[in-house]
Amino acid sequence: MRFEARELMAYGEPVSAAELQEGSVYFAVTFVDEDMLIPAMETLVFVGRNLEPGDIAKVYFQDVRSYRAGIRYGPDSEDEWAEFQTASEDGVNHIFEYEHALDQLLKCSLRRRKA
C-alpha cells in the first residue's frame, strides 16, 4: 500500500473559531513532550458558542462518542457520561479539520525519524 505524497507546511493550519460549525467533527492534536514526538489526538464535535450565561467568546466541544450516542449539552447532561471542553475563541490553535490533523501527525512522523 502506498500513501500519496503531499507537501507539508512548516506551520500548522488549525481551523479558525469563525469557521467552526455546530455538529461538525474536529480533531484536537497536542503533544505531550517539548520535542513534539509524542502526539495526543482527540476527536471532538463542536457544540456551540457561549452556551452559559455570561460567556463571552467561548467555544464548546464534546467527545464524539457521547455526541453520537445522542447526549447534548444542557442541564440534563450533568448526569450523563459526556465530556465537554471549553476554550476561548482565540484558544483553538490545536483544533484541526481531518486533513490538517493528518498533516500534524505526518510532521511528527518525520521528526521521530530524525530523533
C-alpha positions as CSV (number, residue, x, y, z in Angstrom):
1,M,0.0,0.0,0.0
2,R,1.3,3.5,-0.8
3,F,0.1,6.8,0.5
4,E,0.1,9.7,-1.9
5,A,2.9,12.2,-1.4
6,R,1.9,15.6,-0.1
7,E,3.6,18.9,0.7
8,L,3.6,19.7,4.4
9,M,3.5,23.3,5.5
10,A,6.1,24.3,8.1
11,Y,3.3,25.6,10.3
12,G,0.0,24.1,11.5
13,E,-3.3,25.1,9.9
14,P,-5.8,24.9,12.6
15,V,-9.4,25.8,12.0
16,S,-10.3,29.4,13.0
17,A,-13.1,29.9,15.6
18,A,-15.1,31.7,12.9
19,E,-15.1,28.6,10.7
20,L,-16.4,26.2,13.4
21,Q,-19.7,24.6,12.5
22,E,-22.1,23.2,15.1
23,G,-22.3,19.4,14.8
24,S,-19.1,19.1,12.8
25,V,-16.3,16.8,13.8
26,Y,-12.8,18.2,14.5
27,F,-9.5,16.8,15.8
28,A,-7.5,18.2,18.7
29,V,-3.8,17.5,18.2
30,T,-1.5,18.2,21.0
31,F,1.9,16.9,22.0
32,V,2.9,15.7,25.5
33,D,6.6,16.5,25.1
34,E,8.6,19.6,24.1
35,D,10.2,17.9,21.1
36,M,6.7,17.2,19.7
37,L,7.5,13.5,19.3
38,I,4.5,12.1,21.2
39,P,1.2,13.2,19.8
40,A,-2.2,13.0,21.5
41,M,-5.2,13.2,19.2
42,E,-8.8,13.5,20.3
43,T,-12.0,13.5,18.2
44,L,-14.4,16.3,19.1
45,V,-17.7,17.7,18.0
46,F,-18.2,21.4,18.0
47,V,-21.4,22.0,20.0
48,G,-21.7,25.8,20.1
49,R,-20.6,29.2,21.4
50,N,-21.4,31.0,24.6
51,L,-23.6,28.3,26.0
52,E,-23.6,29.5,29.6
53,P,-24.8,32.9,30.9
54,G,-22.0,35.4,31.0
55,D,-19.9,33.5,28.4
56,I,-18.0,35.8,26.0
57,A,-16.2,34.4,23.0
58,K,-16.2,30.9,24.4
59,V,-16.5,27.7,22.3
60,Y,-17.7,24.3,23.4
61,F,-16.6,20.8,22.2
62,Q,-17.9,17.4,23.2
63,D,-16.4,14.0,22.9
64,V,-17.5,12.3,19.7
65,R,-18.8,9.0,21.4
66,S,-21.3,10.7,23.7
67,Y,-22.4,13.1,20.9
68,R,-23.1,10.1,18.6
69,A,-25.0,8.5,21.5
70,G,-27.4,11.4,21.5
71,I,-26.2,13.3,24.6
72,R,-26.3,17.0,24.2
73,Y,-25.0,20.0,26.2
74,G,-27.5,21.2,28.8
75,P,-28.8,20.9,32.4
76,D,-29.6,17.2,31.9
77,S,-26.1,16.3,30.6
78,E,-24.6,16.6,34.1
79,D,-25.9,13.1,34.9
80,E,-24.5,11.7,31.6
81,W,-21.1,10.4,30.8
82,A,-20.3,13.0,28.2
83,E,-17.1,15.0,28.3
84,F,-17.3,18.7,27.4
85,Q,-14.3,21.0,26.8
86,T,-14.4,24.8,26.5
87,A,-11.9,27.3,25.1
88,S,-11.7,30.9,24.3
89,E,-12.3,31.6,20.6
90,D,-8.6,32.6,20.3
91,G,-7.5,29.4,22.1
92,V,-8.3,26.8,19.4
93,N,-4.9,26.6,17.7
94,H,-4.8,22.9,18.3
95,I,-8.2,22.1,16.6
96,F,-8.0,20.9,13.0
97,E,-10.1,19.5,10.3
98,Y,-9.1,15.9,9.4
99,E,-6.6,16.5,6.6
100,H,-4.7,19.2,8.6
101,A,-4.7,17.0,11.7
102,L,-3.2,14.3,9.5
103,D,-0.5,16.8,8.4
104,Q,0.4,17.3,12.0
105,L,0.8,13.6,12.6
106,L,2.9,13.2,9.4
107,K,5.2,16.0,10.5
108,C,5.5,14.2,13.8
109,S,6.5,11.1,12.0
110,L,9.3,13.0,10.2
111,R,10.5,14.4,13.5
112,R,10.5,11.0,15.0
113,R,12.7,9.6,12.2
114,K,15.2,12.3,12.8
115,A,15.3,11.8,16.5
